[in-house]
Structures are given as C-alpha cells and as structure tokens.
Amino acid sequence: MTTSPVRLALGSAIGTTFEWYDFMVYNTLAALVFNHVFFPEALPWMGTLLAFSTYAVGYVSRPLGSVIFGWLGDRTGRRHVLMLTLALMGLTTGLIALLPGYARLGAISPVLLVLLRFLQGIALGGEWAGALLLTAEQNSETAMGMGATWSQLGPGLGTVLSAGVIWGVTRSMDAASFQDWGWRLPLFLSLLLLAAGWVVRSSLSEPPQFAERKARGEVLANPVGAVLRHHGRSLLIAASTRIGPDVLYALLTVFSLSYVTQTGELTRSAALMAVFAGSVWGVIVTLLAGRFSNRWGAKRIFLVGTVCALPAAFVFFWCAASHQALLLGFGICLGLSVHAIMYAVQGALISQQFPVEVRYSGSSIAYTCGSLAGGGAFAPLIMVTLFRATHLELSISLYVVVALLVSGAGAMLARGTR
C-alpha cells in the first residue's frame, strides 16, 4: 500500500508538531511559572535554576529513547514506532496537566514532575528520526532534502502553537490565576493535536527504502550495536551538527523569556509574542531552505546558516537592552530565521551519514546525544549560571558562538549529496 505525498508530509509534520508543542509548552512554563508552582520555597533565581533543571531532564532521557525506539525502528519499521512515541508523549503531558503543585503534595510533586519529564524526553528521542525518515526515504538519497524538511517543521510549528496558546491564556486572566490553574490549559489542549496525529499516522505506509530491505530479509539483528561498532565517525560528525542550533534555540525560546521578564521592563506577554512572531517566520524560512536543499545540497545550506547565525546572540541582547517590544521581536525573528536555515536541512544532513539498515538508530542517537553532549540540554542552566557569575550578556553570546563553530566544523567533515 502506498500513501500520497501530501498525507505523508502531513503525517510527518503533525506528529512532530504535537510532540514539540508539548515539549515547548513545558519549556515555556518552566521559564514562567514552575519555579512558583513546584519550587516555591527557593530563592527566585534558584527557583528558576531548579525549573530549568527539569527542562534538562527531558534532554537527558532522549538518548535512551533514541536507543529503544531506534532499535525498534530499524527492526520492525518506522510507522509502528511513531504510533508508540505519539501515545507516550500524550500520556505524559496529560499527567503533567493533572499534577498537583508543591502546596498540595509537598516534595513529591517536583519528583513526579521530573519523572514525567523524563518519559517525555524518551518519547521525543524516538520520534524525530522516524518522522524524518517517513518522508525522506520516499525518495532517492540524493533527493532527500525537501522530504526531510517536513518533520523539521515540527519544532517551529510547535513553538508557534505553544507561544500563541500560552500568550492567549495569559492575556485572558490575571497573573495569579495563571500561576494557580491557568498554566494547565495549554497542556490539556495538546490532546486535540494527539487525536489528529493518531488519525493521520494510523493510515500511513512504510517508506520504500526500508520496506524493500525488510522484504528481502536484510534487517539487522542489532542495529544499535552496528552503529556503535562500524559508524562511530559518522555518529560523531552527525551529533556535532546538533550543538550550535540547539544552544541558539534555547537562548531565543527559553532563556529569553526569563531574561526579558526578570531583567527588563517588558511584560511576559510581550516576550511570548516575540517568540511567536519569530517562530512563524522560522517556519517560512524552513520551507524555503528545504526547497533549495535538493538543488544546492544540505551540507552547503547548513554551512550558510551557521555563518549567518554567528552574530545572532549579540543582536538579540542588543535588542533586548532597548526595552522595546518591537526591537525584541526583531532580534528573536532574526535569530530564529537563521536557526531555521540550519534546522531545515539538519535532518537530511544527519540521515545521509548512515546507510538504510541503521539509519533510524544512527540518526536518533546522533540527534539526541548531540544535544546532550553539546550543552543544548543544559543550555538554559549554563546561561543562567554564566549571567549570575559575570553579569555580562557577552559571556552568553560567546558561549553561543563557540557552539556554532563546533557545528560548523562537523558539517565541513560531513558527507553531503546534491
């Protein structure tokens, strides 16, 4: 059974959109209210640090998800694994929405929050590569660029939806109500996306590149082991391309919210609207970059985006220092646009480093471990610590630049196709 290209693109994009909506809602709530709801007895800056620590847990558990679901994806198929990750993400998000705060459960409340966040990370660790390969493997390896872009829309669309929903909720009630119960509403709304994703994905077929190998009995017994034994260099190169984009993204969508609201004169709604506008523009740039990648190659597009991203952090802090919502929006839009150039082709670039028989495992492990090893998982924590120690935005900007240079060096060594 074959599936239409439109349905495949929708199935790839809607699943990653749902999972990134859940993930970004959590990240945003960690920056805005979780320090009050789950860590009320800590000092303000320490509460923010603890809240961002739960953000990091979702990244720490991603490699475990990549190993579990990567092994299943290379053994049984892409589609079945994607249904499992969708269900796990929906279950954990619903339970977080129902979780009582510290005032009712005491210390057990943040413990349960960390556990649910850990399960969220496992789901997301297995989701990305499957959604990517669902469309990318419909074409030849030299034409994977645009096919791989559909799953890359998920973070942008998920961020747009999460920022828009949280902005709408915060505008519809006072700060006390939002901190008391309003923060749960965006989490409950994710169940609508879950239902849509489930309906679309349940009717999808396996991509031909994998289905043909499985029909010939060419599926490996231990694909994860094969990646670690025979594709170590590819794993390191692919993982390095994750570092810079992740750190830049964390600055613009997570750290920016607490930084702007705690050190500036802008409101929470203004910061959320800036992230919303930047994410909308980022989705448009993602489509454009993916469109050109089949012609110019994912590697070349990624390197162009890396060079353009180097001044992004400096521009953001200059705009934030103006205390003007319009300039803040410009800084975040610019940063998320250059991030989108890199992220649009990152999926194709990573997946091209691995052969079909280990592509799910290799791509998943590289994607998740790159974020963890490079600091994307702990980027908000590192930024808070740097700013607390130096009181200089320059220290954070230099941290972003170093991360981008590492990714650029990895891309230079990567195998690319046109």
C-alpha positions, 0 to 999 in steps of 0.5 A, a space after each residue: 500500500 502506498 500513501 500520497 505525498 501530501 498525507 505523508 508530509 502531513 503525517 510527518 509534520 503533525 506528529 512532530 508538531 504535537 510532540 514539540 508543542 508539548 515539549 515547548 509548552 513545558 519549556 515555556 512554563 518552566 521559564 514562567 511559572 514552575 519555579 512558583 508552582 513546584 519550587 516555591 520555597 527557593 530563592 527566585 533565581 534558584 527557583 528558576 535554576 531548579 525549573 530549568 533543571 527539569 527542562 534538562 531532564 527531558 534532554 537527558 532521557 532522549 538518548 535512551 529513547 533514541 536507543 529503544 525506539 531506534 532499535 525498534 525502528 530499524 527492526 520492525 519499521 518506522 510507522 509502528 514506532 511513531 504510533 508508540 512515541 505519539 501515545 507516550 508523549 500524550 500520556 505524559 503531558 496529560 499527567 503533567 496537566 493533572 499534577 498537583 503543585 508543591 502546596 498540595 503534595 509537598 516534595 513529591 510533586 517536583 519528583 513526579 514532575 521530573 519523572 514525567 519529564 523524563 518519559 517525555 524526553 524518551 518519547 521525543 528521542 524516538 520520534 524525530 528520526 522516524 518522522 524524518 525518515 517517513 518522508 525522506 526515504 520516499 525518495 532517492 538519497 540524493 533527493 532527500 532534502 525537501 522530504 526531510 524538511 517536513 518533520 523539521 517543521 515540527 519544532 517551529 510549528 510547535 513553538 508557534 502553537 505553544 507561544 500563541 496558546 500560552 500568550 492567549 491564556 495569559 492575556 485572558 486572566 490575571 497573573 495569579 490565576 495563571 500561576 494557580 490553574 491557568 498554566 494547565 490549559 495549554 497542556 490539556 489542549 495538546 490532546 486535540 493535536 494527539 487525536 489528529 496525529 493518531 488519525 493521520 499516522 494510523 493510515 500511513 505506509 512504510 517508506 520504500 527504502 526500508 520496506 524493500 530491505 525488510 522484504 528481502 530479509 536484510 534487517 539487522 539483528 542489532 542495529 544499535 550495536 552496528 552503529 556503535 561498532 562500524 559508524 562511530 565517525 559518522 555518529 560523531 560528525 552527525 551529533 556535532 551538527 546538533 550543538 550550535 542550533 540547539 544552544 541558539 534555540 534555547 537562548 531565543 525560546 527559553 532563556 529569553 523569556 526569563 531574561 526579558 521578564 526578570 531583567 527588563 521592563 517588558 511584560 511576559 506577554 510581550 516576550 511570548 509574542 516575540 517568540 511567536 512572531 519569530 517562530 512563524 517566520 522560522 517556519 517560512 524560512 524552513 520551507 524555503 531552505 528545504 526547497 533549495 536543499 535538493 538543488 544546492 545540497 544540505 551540507 552547503 545550506 547548513 554551512 550558510 546558516 551557521 555563518 549567518 547565525 554567528 552574530 545572532 546572540 549579540 543582536 538579540 541582547 542588543 535588542 533586548 537592552 532597548 526595552 522595546 517590544 518591537 526591537 525584541 521581536 526583531 532580534 528573536 525573528 532574526 535569530 530564529 530565521 537563521 536557526 531555521 536555515 540550519 534546522 531545515 536541512 539538519 535532518 537530511 544532513 544527519 540521515 545521509 551519514 548512515 546507510 538504510 539498515 541503521 539509519 533510524 538508530 544512527 540518526 536518533 542517537 546522533 540527534 539526541 546525544 548531540 544535544 546532550 553532549 553539546 550543552 543544548 540540554 543544559 543550555 538554559 542552566 549554563 546561561 543562567 549560571 554564566 549571567 549570575 557569575 559575570 553579569 555580562 550578556 557577552 559571556 552568553 553570546 560567546 558561549 553561543 558562538 563557540 557552539 556554532 563553530 563546533 557545528 560548523 566544523 562537523 558539517 565541513 567533515 560531513 558527507 553531503 549529496 546534491 
